[in-house]
């Protein structure tokens, strides 16, 4: 079953007449106005969100986030004040998890990556063979909770298409 985040789905629904989309494997790309999005669409069971990469014309102001989709009836933040994100690629911890932070805002809950780290993230995903796990280390319970498990299949193709639409080279992003 296809899964798109509420943010990506809202964006596409609001501008369906002007959106261009592309699907490849477990990933999709969308071109909406001056922005391109690359996002996961086939997560593992019990995944509660999606990875979303955002690029503006020529790759400027690019970002990556894990957008959490609340479960029905859920009203609180899915993590505590002392909890922190972690990232595993192919079952191995990635230092990129140290560059992630939780965000609670009016648009919902997300895990964001430090600005300027997207090129490293893209390289790491390109090298991933089987799984991308976005997790939260629950400090108080001394446990790790996987919030999202994704396959890298189709990532490179979706990213390439977004690069064509928004006129950027995924392997040579501008410093924003």
PAZAPA-4460 file (N, C-alpha, C; in steps of 0.05 Angstrom, whole numbers, plus 32768, in hexadecimal, padded with zeros to 4 digits):
% residues 176
    n_x    n_y    n_z   ca_x   ca_y   ca_z    c_x    c_y    c_z   seq   type   mol
   8011   7FE8   8000   8000   8000   8000   8012   8019   8000     1      X     A
   800B   802C   7FEF   801B   8044   7FEE   8017   8054   8008     2      X     A
   802C   8062   8010   802A   8072   8028   8038   808D   8021     3      X     A
   802A   80A3   8024   8036   80BD   8021   8031   80CC   803A     4      X     A
   8043   80DD   8043   803F   80EC   805B   8028   80FF   8057     5      X     A
   801D   8107   806E   8007   811B   806C   8011   8135   8060     6      X     A
   802A   813C   8064   8035   8154   8059   8038   8152   803B     7      X     A
   8044   813D   8032   8047   8139   8015   802C   8136   8007     8      X     A
   801A   8127   8013   8000   8123   8007   7FF1   813D   8006     9      X     A
   7FF2   814D   801B   7FE5   8167   801C   7FF0   8179   8006    10      X     A
   800A   817A   8004   8017   818A   7FEF   800D   8182   7FD4    11      X     A
   800D   8168   7FCF   8005   815F   7FB4   7FE7   8163   7FAF    12      X     A
   7FD7   815F   7FC3   7FBA   8163   7FC0   7FB3   8180   7FBB    13      X     A
   7FC1   8192   7FC9   7FBB   81AF   7FC7   7FC3   81B9   7FAB    14      X     A
   7FD7   81AD   7F9F   7FE0   81B7   7F85   7FE0   81A1   7F70    15      X     A
   7FCD   818F   7F71   7FCD   8178   7F5F   7FCE   8181   7F42    16      X     A
   7FC1   8197   7F3B   7FC1   81A0   7F1F   7FDD   81A8   7F16    17      X     A
   7FEE   81B1   7F28   8008   81BA   7F20   801F   81A8   7F29    18      X     A
   8019   8191   7F35   802E   817F   7F3F   8035   816B   7F2A    19      X     A
   804F   8165   7F28   8059   8150   7F17   8065   813B   7F2A    20      X     A
   805F   8122   7F25   8069   810D   7F37   8077   80F7   7F28    21      X     A
   8088   80E8   7F37   8097   80D2   7F2C   809B   80BE   7F42    22      X     A
   8098   80A4   7F3C   809B   808F   7F50   80B1   807C   7F47    23      X     A
   80C1   8073   7F5A   80D6   805F   7F54   80DA   804F   7F6E    24      X     A
   80D5   8035   7F6C   80D9   8024   7F83   80C9   802D   7F9B    25      X     A
   80D7   8032   7FB1   80CA   803A   7FCA   80C9   8059   7FCD    26      X     A
   80D1   8067   7FB9   80D3   8084   7FBB   80C3   8092   7FA5    27      X     A
   80BD   80AB   7FA9   80B0   80BB   7F95   80BC   80D7   7F95    28      X     A
   80B7   80E5   7F7F   80C0   8101   7F7D   80A7   8111   7F74    29      X     A
   80A6   812A   7F7D   8091   813C   7F74   809D   8157   7F6F    30      X     A
   8093   8164   7F5B   809B   8180   7F54   8082   8191   7F57    31      X     A
   8083   81A3   7F6B   806D   81B4   7F71   8077   81D1   7F72    32      X     A
   806E   81E1   7F60   8077   81FD   7F5F   8095   81FF   7F5C    33      X     A
   80A2   820C   7F6F   80C0   8210   7F6F   80CE   81FB   7F7F    34      X     A
   80C1   81E6   7F88   80CD   81D2   7F99   80CA   81B6   7F8E    35      X     A
   80DE   81A5   7F95   80DD   8189   7F8E   80E0   8179   7FA8    36      X     A
   80D1   8164   7FAA   80D1   8153   7FC2   80D8   8136   7FB9    37      X     A
   80E7   8129   7FCA   80ED   810D   7FC6   80E5   8100   7FE0    38      X     A
   80D3   80EC   7FDF   80C8   80E1   7FF8   80C3   80C4   7FF6    39      X     A
   80C3   80B7   800D   80BE   809A   800F   80A0   8096   800C    40      X     A
   8099   807F   7FFF   807D   807A   7FFC   8075   805D   8003    41      X     A
   8088   804B   8008   8082   8030   800F   8092   8028   8028    42      X     A
   808A   8031   8040   8099   802B   8058   8092   800F   8062    43      X     A
   80A2   8007   8075   809D   7FED   8083   8084   7FF0   8095    44      X     A
   8079   7FDA   809C   8062   7FD9   80AE   8069   7FE8   80C8    45      X     A
   8056   7FF5   80D4   8058   8004   80ED   8068   801E   80EA    46      X     A
   8070   8025   80D2   807E   803E   80CF   806A   8055   80D1    47      X     A
   8072   806A   80DE   805F   8080   80E4   8066   809A   80D7    48      X     A
   8071   809A   80C0   8078   80B3   80B2   8088   80AD   8099    49      X     A
   8094   80C2   808E   80A3   80BF   8075   80BC   80D1   8075    50      X     A
   80D0   80C8   8066   80E7   80D9   8061   80E1   80EC   804A    51      X     A
   80E7   8105   804D   80E1   8119   8038   80F9   812A   8034    52      X     A
   8103   812B   801B   8119   813D   8014   810C   8154   8003    53      X     A
   8113   816C   8009   8108   8184   7FFC   811E   8193   7FEE    54      X     A
   811A   819B   7FD5   812D   81AB   7FC6   811E   81C1   7FB8    55      X     A
   812A   81D9   7FB8   811F   81EF   7FA8   8130   81F2   7F8F    56      X     A
   8128   8204   7F7D   8136   8207   7F64   8154   8207   7F67    57      X     A
   8161   81F8   7F57   817E   81F4   7F56   8189   81E8   7F70    58      X     A
   8178   81DB   7F7F   8181   81CC   7F97   8185   81DD   7FB0    59      X     A
   817D   81F6   7FAF   8182   8208   7FC6   816F   8201   7FDD    60      X     A
   8178   8208   7FF5   8168   8204   800E   815D   81E7   8011    61      X     A
   816D   81D4   8009   8164   81B8   800A   8164   81AF   8027    62      X     A
   8152   819C   802D   814F   8192   8048   8145   8175   8047    63      X     A
   8149   8167   805E   813E   814C   8061   8131   814B   807C    64      X     A
   811A   813D   807D   810C   813A   8096   80FD   811F   8096    65      X     A
   80F8   8115   80AE   80E6   80FF   80B1   80CC   810B   80BD    66      X     A
   80B7   810B   80AD   809E   8117   80B6   808C   8102   80C3    67      X     A
   8087   8105   80DD   8078   80F2   80EC   805A   80F5   80E7    68      X     A
   804D   80E0   80E2   8030   80E0   80DF   8023   80D4   80F8    69      X     A
   8014   80E4   8106   8008   80DB   811F   7FF4   80C4   811A    70      X     A
   7FF3   80B2   812D   7FDF   809D   812C   7FC5   80A8   8135    71      X     A
   7FAE   809C   812D   7F94   80A6   8136   7F92   80A8   8154    72      X     A
   7F89   80BF   815E   7F86   80C3   817B   7F9F   80CD   8188    73      X     A
   7FB5   80CE   817B   7FCF   80D7   8186   7FCF   80F5   8186    74      X     A
   7FD5   8101   819E   7FD5   811E   81A0   7FEF   812A   81AA    75      X     A
   8000   8119   81B6   8019   8122   81C2   8030   811D   81AF    76      X     A
   8046   812A   81B5   805F   8126   81A5   8067   8108   81A8    77      X     A
   8071   80FC   8193   8078   80E0   8194   8093   80DB   81A3    78      X     A
   80A0   80F0   81AC   80BA   80ED   81BA   80BA   8100   81D1    79      X     A
   80CC   80FA   81E4   80CE   810B   81FC   80E5   811F   81F9    80      X     A
   80E7   8131   820C   80FB   8146   820C   8118   813C   820B    81      X     A
   811D   8125   8217   8138   811A   8218   813D   8104   8204    82      X     A
   8129   80FF   81F2   812D   80EB   81DD   813B   80F8   81C6    83      X     A
   8149   80E8   81B6   8158   80F3   81A0   8158   80E0   8188    84      X     A
   8159   80EB   8170   8158   80DA   8158   8172   80CA   8153    85      X     A
   816E   80B4   8145   8185   80A4   813C   817E   809A   8120    86      X     A
   8192   8092   8111   818F   8089   80F6   81A0   8070   80F2    87      X     A
   8194   805B   80E7   81A3   8043   80E0   81A0   803E   80C2    88      X     A
   81B5   8037   80B5   81B5   8030   8099   81C0   8013   8096    89      X     A
   81B0   8002   808A   81B7   7FE6   8088   81BD   7FDA   80A4    90      X     A
   81AE   7FE2   80B8   81B1   7FD7   80D3   81C9   7FE2   80E3    91      X     A
   81D7   7FF5   80D8   81EF   8000   80E5   81E9   801D   80ED    92      X     A
   81F0   8026   8105   81EC   8042   810D   81FC   8054   80FA    93      X     A
   81EF   806A   80F3   81FC   807E   80E2   8201   8098   80F2    94      X     A
   8218   80A3   80EE   821F   80BC   80FB   820C   80D3   80F3    95      X     A
   81FE   80D0   80DD   81EA   80E4   80D5   81D4   80E7   80E9    96      X     A
   81CE   80D3   80F9   81BA   80D5   810E   81C1   80EB   8122    97      X     A
   81DB   80F0   8126   81E4   8105   8138   81DE   8121   812D    98      X     A
   81D8   8122   8113   81D1   813B   8106   81B3   8140   8104    99      X     A
   81A4   8130   8112   8187   8132   8111   817C   813C   812C   100      X     A
   8165   8149   812B   8158   8153   8143   813A   8152   813F   101      X     A
   812B   8150   8156   810E   814F   8155   8104   816B   8152   102      X     A
   80EC   816D   8146   80E0   8187   8142   80C2   8184   8147   103      X     A
   80B8   8194   8159   809B   8195   815F   8091   81B1   8157   104      X     A
   8082   81B2   8142   8079   81CC   8138   805C   81CB   8130   105      X     A
   8053   81E3   8127   8037   81E4   811F   8030   81D2   8107   106      X     A
   8043   81CA   80F7   803E   81B8   80E1   803F   819B   80E9   107      X     A
   8045   8195   8102   8046   817A   810B   8061   8173   8117   108      X     A
   8066   8159   811A   807F   814F   8125   8091   8145   8110   109      X     A
   80AB   814B   8112   80BE   8141   80FE   80D9   813E   810B   110      X     A
   80EA   8130   80FC   8106   812D   8103   8115   813A   80EC   111      X     A
   8123   814F   80F2   8131   815F   80DD   814F   8159   80DE   112      X     A
   815C   815E   80C8   8179   815B   80C7   8186   8177   80C6   113      X     A
   819C   817A   80D2   81AB   8193   80D2   81AF   819D   80B6   114      X     A
   81AB   81B7   80B2   81B0   81C2   8097   81CC   81BC   808E   115      X     A
   81CF   81B8   8074   81E9   81B3   8069   81F2   8196   8069   116      X     A
   81E1   8184   8074   81E9   8168   8076   81DC   8156   8060   117      X     A
   81CC   8163   804F   81BD   8153   803C   81CE   8144   8028   118      X     A
   81E4   8150   801F   81F6   8142   800D   8201   8128   8019   119      X     A
   8208   8129   8032   8212   8111   8040   81FB   80FC   8043   120      X     A
   81E3   8106   8049   81CC   80F4   804B   81C6   80E6   8030   121      X     A
   81C7   80F5   801B   81C2   80EA   8000   81D7   80D4   7FFA   122      X     A
   81F0   80DA   7FFF   8206   80C7   7FFB   8202   80AD   800B   123      X     A
   81F9   80B1   8024   81F5   809A   8036   81DD   8089   802C   124      X     A
   81C8   8095   8024   81B1   8086   801A   81B8   8078   8000   125      X     A
   81C7   8085   7FEE   81D0   8079   7FD5   81E0   805F   7FDB   126      X     A
   81EF   805E   7FF1   81FF   8047   7FF8   81F0   8032   8007   127      X     A
   81D8   8038   8010   81C8   8026   8020   81BC   8010   800E   128      X     A
   81BE   7FF7   8018   81B5   7FE0   8008   8198   7FD7   8010   129      X     A
   8191   7FD8   802A   8178   7FCB   8032   8165   7FDD   8042   130      X     A
   816F   7FE9   8058   815C   7FF7   8069   8167   8012   8073   131      X     A
   8154   8025   8075   8159   803F   8081   8146   8041   8099   132      X     A
   8151   8042   80B1   8141   8043   80C9   8144   805E   80D7   133      X     A
   812D   806B   80DB   812C   8084   80EA   8121   807C   8105   134      X     A
   8131   8083   811A   812A   8079   8135   812B   808F   814A   135      X     A
   8120   808A   8161   8122   809B   8178   812E   808B   818F   136      X     A
   8143   8096   819B   814E   808B   81B3   813E   8096   81CA   137      X     A
   812F   8085   81D8   811F   808E   81EF   8131   808C   8208   138      X     A
   813B   80A3   820F   814E   80A4   8226   8142   8099   823F   139      X     A
   8129   80A1   8246   811D   8099   825F   8117   807B   8261   140      X     A
   8110   806F   824A   810A   8052   824A   8121   8041   8242   141      X     A
   8137   804E   823A   814F   803F   8231   8148   802C   821B   142      X     A
   8139   8036   8206   8132   8026   81F0   8134   8036   81D6   143      X     A
   8136   8027   81C0   8136   8034   81A6   811D   802C   8197   144      X     A
   810F   8040   818C   80F6   803B   817E   80FA   8043   8161   145      X     A
   80F4   8030   814F   80F6   8035   8132   80DB   8043   812A   146      X     A
   80DE   805C   8121   80C6   806A   8117   80C1   8066   80FA   147      X     A
   80D7   8062   80EB   80D3   805E   80CE   80E9   804B   80C3   148      X     A
   80E0   8038   80B4   80F3   8026   80A6   80EC   8027   8088   149      X     A
   8101   802D   8078   80FD   8031   805C   8112   8022   804C   150      X     A
   810B   801C   8033   811D   8010   8021   8129   8026   800F   151      X     A
   8142   8023   8008   814E   8037   7FF6   8147   8033   7FD9   152      X     A
   8139   801E   7FD2   8132   8017   7FB6   8123   802E   7FA9   153      X     A
   812F   8039   7F94   8122   804E   7F84   812B   806A   7F8C   154      X     A
   813A   806D   7FA2   8142   8087   7FAC   8151   8097   7F96   155      X     A
   8166   808A   7F8B   8177   8098   7F77   8167   80A2   7F5F   156      X     A
   8154   8092   7F56   8144   809A   7F3E   8132   80B1   7F45   157      X     A
   8125   80B0   7F5C   8113   80C6   7F65   8123   80E0   7F69   158      X     A
   813A   80DD   7F75   814B   80F5   7F79   8155   8100   7F5F   159      X     A
   815C   80EF   7F4C   8165   80F9   7F32   814F   8108   7F24   160      X     A
   8136   80FE   7F25   8120   810B   7F18   811B   8127   7F25   161      X     A
   811C   8128   7F40   8119   8142   7F4D   812F   8155   7F44   162      X     A
   8147   814C   7F41   815D   815C   7F37   8158   8168   7F1C   163      X     A
   814C   8157   7F0B   8145   8161   7EF0   8130   8177   7EF1   164      X     A
   811B   8172   7F01   8105   8185   7F03   810E   81A0   7F0F   165      X     A
   811E   819E   7F25   8126   81B7   7F33   8142   81C0   7F2C   166      X     A
   814E   81B5   7F18   8167   81BD   7F0D   817E   81BD   7F21   167      X     A
   8183   81A6   7F2D   819A   81A3   7F3F   81A7   8188   7F3B   168      X     A
   81C0   8186   7F43   81CF   816E   7F41   81CF   8161   7F5D   169      X     A
   81C1   814A   7F61   81C0   813E   7F7C   81DB   8138   7F88   170      X     A
   81F0   8134   7F78   820A   812E   7F83   821B   8148   7F87   171      X     A
   8210   815F   7F81   821E   8178   7F84   820B   818E   7F8C   172      X     A
   81FF   818C   7FA3   81EC   81A0   7FAD   81FA   81BA   7FB5   173      X     A
   81EC   81D0   7FB0   81F8   81E9   7FB8   81F8   81EC   7FD7   174      X     A
   820A   81FA   7FE1   820B   81FF   7FFE   81F6   8215   8004   175      X     A
   81E2   820E   8013   81CC   8221   8018   81CF   822E   8033   176      X     A
***
